Amino acid sequence: MIDNLIMEDLEKIKSSVPRDFFCGKKVLVTGGAGFIGSWICDVLVDFGANVVALDDFSTGRRSNVDHLVLKNNFRLVDSDICNFDVEERFDVVFHLAAHASPDEYMANSIQTLLTSSVGTHRVAELARRNDAVLLFASTSEVYGDAEVVPTPESYWGKVNPIGPRSCYDEGKRFGEALLVAYSKQYGLSVRIPRIFNTYGPRLREDGLYGRALSRFVHQALTRQPITVFGDGSQTRSFCYVTDTVSALMLLAASEKAEGEVVNVGNIKEVTILELARKVLEFTASKSEVEFLPLPADDPRRRCPVTAKLERLINWSPNVEFDEGLKRTILWFSGKTH
Ligand SMILES: NC(=O)c1ccc[n+]([C@@H]2O[C@H](COP(=O)([O-])OP(=O)(O)OC[C@H]3O[C@@H](n4cnc5c(N)ncnc54)[C@H](O)[C@@H]3O)[C@@H](O)[C@H]2O)c1
């Protein structure tokens, strides 16, 4: 479904990303039916790129891209990236396919590791054969429970290699290492953004897929208790989807970003309890806050240093947290069509 709110947000992204770079290019978006991938597909199709979105729909939704399937410059491929092999040529690859929601990746830990390892290898070979630009969506989770916060790219991370989150964290760390090796050994043109928490319309809220922000909004709107893990003093930095997508597309288009690993996120740190209170206030919900045990290896704080991103692509976030949260709530409440 594409509604007014999404149309407005797409205009924001389109005004900040160079249309000419993508126009006429053949672009593969793995994880293209997912939250972030579907926004990238929307912008690319509008810019006149020839887009192939690949997704196995493990967490992605057809409804995110249904409005694109009749466009003649868009094709949806239902496939696991681990088995994807084509002769087709691509100029740019956005590799976003991953199991990104904690409950979901913990329940599918082997598939999560294979997607980030075997899947990333497939994509790297494809990009190498095509001499394509390859952007790999890495994550702040590569820092684990960081001891340096705000965290710069130079920090190596504190990750439990056999903990419950390791399938995601170590999978992404392997993906980074593999692509740095491809860059060194074959000169592959890679960009490796480490994305911090991103939120906005199309973020899944249901069951296993829900991440804290979307889960809270869903719970508040359906009058269920807001489930806060621990005492809620742990922090996250939330970046609105238009800002993240602009950064990813600018990085793909930037020669200066070639070979770079770079944080993408908002530097405003918010406690989870503060987030719960804001959700309650903005939804005018009567839901109670329910405190549950903190999961193992849950990072205490998350906040990026974004100086490198600013330097490389002259980027800074445009959407304040309160505004982004209100827009997200509006979209979740279905009042925007
Ligand atoms: N949203 C965030 O806050 C955030 C933060 C850090 C990193 N990231 C990264 O950004 C990317 C996109 O995340 P998202 O938030 O849009 O999540 P998402 O779950 O909505 O998107 C991931 C997509 O990949 C697909 N997928 C998973 N395994 C696959 C496989 N083996 N083959 C083909 N498709 C597969 C899923 O069906 C889904 O559509 C992911 O790589 C994620 O790790 C996201």
The ligand as a Gaussian input file, in Angstrom:
#p B3LYP/6-31G(d) Opt

LIG

0 1
 N       15.926000      -1.443000      10.486000
 C       16.961000      -1.341000      11.283000
 O       16.867000      -0.715000      12.352000
 C       18.299000      -1.925000      10.907000
 C       19.394000      -1.681000      11.749000
 C       20.618000      -2.227000      11.419000
 C       20.772000      -2.955000      10.251000
 N       19.699000      -3.170000       9.455000
 C       19.906000      -3.994000       8.248000
 O       19.239000      -3.420000       7.155000
 C       18.713000      -4.446000       6.314000
 C       17.225000      -4.252000       6.114000
 O       16.594000      -4.363000       7.394000
 P       15.041000      -4.123000       7.580000
 O       14.872000      -3.365000       8.833000
 O       14.451000      -3.580000       6.334000
 O       14.552000      -5.603000       7.866000
 P       13.471000      -6.492000       7.110000
 O       13.367000      -7.753000       7.850000
 O       12.225000      -5.723000       6.877000
 O       14.170000      -6.721000       5.685000
 C       15.030000      -7.795000       5.399000
 C       14.477000      -8.498000       4.182000
 O       15.340000      -9.567000       3.810000
 C       14.528000     -10.681000       3.448000
 N       15.366000     -11.879000       3.610000
 C       15.835000     -12.420000       4.747000
 N       16.580000     -13.502000       4.478000
 C       16.590000     -13.633000       3.144000
 C       17.207000     -14.557000       2.263000
 N       17.954000     -15.578000       2.710000
 N       17.007000     -14.415000       0.933000
 C       16.238000     -13.396000       0.452000
 N       15.642000     -12.488000       1.245000
 C       15.812000     -12.608000       2.571000
 C       13.338000     -10.626000       4.374000
 O       12.218000     -11.332000       3.908000
 C       13.100000      -9.114000       4.429000
 O       12.213000      -8.691000       3.407000
 C       19.078000      -5.778000       6.991000
 O       20.236000      -6.286000       6.393000
 C       19.343000      -5.394000       8.419000
 O       20.249000      -6.274000       9.023000
 C       18.464000      -2.683000       9.751000

